[in-house]
Amino acid sequence: MDDCIFCKIVAGDIPAKKYYEDELMIVIADISPKAEKHYLAIPKKHYKLFSEMTEADAADLGKCIRKIGEIAPSLGLENGFRFIVNQGDDAEQTVFHLHMHLLGGQKLSTHSYKRDA
């Protein structure tokens, strides 16, 4: 997509330090980290939501997730990491190109969520 920042990064139009790249995804550092180590794993194919994926996209995303497990130690995530995907407005998805947040490099606290009674 012409106006997608992640598509521009994938295409090389916007420079970014790539910590990993293969035919399906790139891994870059998040520009607003929420942990000592905070990466974004970005599929090269553009789609916003899981519901927009084809069967082939789902298979490729599965390969990306498996690869994340393999490369985690090289990213400094050998002691574990949190894996987050924001989907849609209620989840505060800000870049509308599906991507995965990988957070770690430290003990991560649990968050309590306030609910209306």
C-alpha positions as CSV (number, residue, x, y, z in Angstrom):
1,M,0.0,0.0,0.0
2,D,1.3,3.4,-1.0
3,D,0.7,5.1,2.4
4,C,1.7,2.3,4.7
5,I,4.9,3.0,6.7
6,F,5.6,-0.7,7.2
7,C,5.3,-1.4,3.5
8,K,7.8,1.5,2.9
9,I,10.2,0.0,5.4
10,V,9.9,-3.5,3.8
11,A,10.5,-2.0,0.4
12,G,13.6,-0.1,1.6
13,D,12.0,3.3,0.9
14,I,12.3,4.2,4.7
15,P,15.6,3.1,6.3
16,A,15.4,0.9,9.4
17,K,17.9,-1.4,11.1
18,K,16.7,-4.9,10.4
19,Y,17.6,-7.4,13.1
20,Y,16.3,-10.2,10.9
21,E,14.9,-10.6,7.4
22,D,13.8,-13.5,5.2
23,E,11.3,-13.9,2.3
24,L,8.3,-13.6,4.6
25,M,9.1,-10.9,7.3
26,I,11.5,-8.4,8.8
27,V,12.2,-7.7,12.4
28,I,13.0,-4.2,13.5
29,A,13.3,-2.3,16.8
30,D,10.1,-0.5,18.0
31,I,10.7,3.3,17.9
32,S,8.8,3.6,21.2
33,P,10.0,0.7,23.3
34,K,7.9,-0.6,26.2
35,A,10.6,-3.0,27.5
36,E,14.4,-3.3,27.4
37,K,14.1,-5.2,24.2
38,H,11.1,-4.4,22.0
39,Y,11.0,-5.6,18.4
40,L,8.4,-5.6,15.6
41,A,8.1,-8.6,13.4
42,I,6.4,-7.4,10.3
43,P,5.1,-9.7,7.5
44,K,6.2,-8.5,4.1
45,K,2.7,-8.9,2.7
46,H,0.3,-6.1,3.7
47,Y,-3.0,-6.9,5.5
48,K,-4.5,-5.2,8.5
49,L,-6.4,-7.9,10.4
50,F,-6.3,-11.7,10.8
51,S,-9.8,-11.7,9.2
52,E,-8.2,-10.3,6.0
53,M,-5.7,-13.1,5.6
54,T,-6.0,-15.8,3.0
55,E,-5.2,-19.4,3.8
56,A,-1.7,-18.9,2.3
57,D,-1.2,-15.8,4.4
58,A,-2.2,-17.8,7.6
59,A,0.3,-20.5,6.7
60,D,3.0,-17.9,6.1
61,L,2.2,-16.2,9.4
62,G,2.6,-19.5,11.1
63,K,6.1,-19.8,9.5
64,C,6.9,-16.3,10.8
65,I,5.8,-17.2,14.3
66,R,7.9,-20.4,14.3
67,K,10.9,-18.4,13.0
68,I,10.5,-15.9,15.8
69,G,10.9,-18.8,18.3
70,E,14.1,-19.8,16.6
71,I,15.7,-16.3,16.4
72,A,14.6,-15.1,19.9
73,P,18.0,-15.9,21.5
74,S,19.8,-13.8,18.9
75,L,17.5,-10.9,19.7
76,G,18.4,-11.1,23.4
77,L,15.1,-12.8,24.3
78,E,16.6,-16.1,25.4
79,N,14.8,-15.9,28.8
80,G,11.4,-15.4,27.2
81,F,9.3,-12.7,25.7
82,R,5.8,-11.3,25.4
83,F,4.1,-11.7,22.0
84,I,1.4,-9.1,21.3
85,V,-0.7,-8.4,18.2
86,N,-3.0,-5.4,18.3
87,Q,-6.1,-5.9,16.1
88,G,-8.4,-2.9,15.4
89,D,-9.4,0.3,17.1
90,D,-10.3,-1.1,20.5
91,A,-6.8,-2.6,20.7
92,E,-5.3,0.7,19.7
93,Q,-3.7,-0.7,16.5
94,T,-1.9,2.4,15.2
95,V,-0.2,1.0,12.1
96,F,-2.7,-0.8,9.9
97,H,-0.3,-3.5,8.6
98,L,-0.4,-6.6,10.8
99,H,2.7,-6.9,12.9
100,M,3.8,-8.6,16.1
101,H,5.4,-7.0,19.1
102,L,8.1,-8.9,20.9
103,L,9.0,-7.6,24.3
104,G,11.6,-8.9,26.7
105,G,15.1,-8.5,28.0
106,Q,13.8,-8.1,31.5
107,K,11.1,-9.4,33.9
108,L,7.8,-8.1,32.5
109,S,5.1,-7.2,35.0
110,T,1.6,-8.4,34.6
111,H,-1.1,-5.7,34.1
112,S,-4.4,-5.6,35.8
113,Y,-7.3,-4.3,33.7
114,K,-10.0,-2.3,35.3
115,R,-13.5,-3.4,34.3
116,D,-16.8,-1.8,34.9
117,A,-18.8,-3.6,37.5
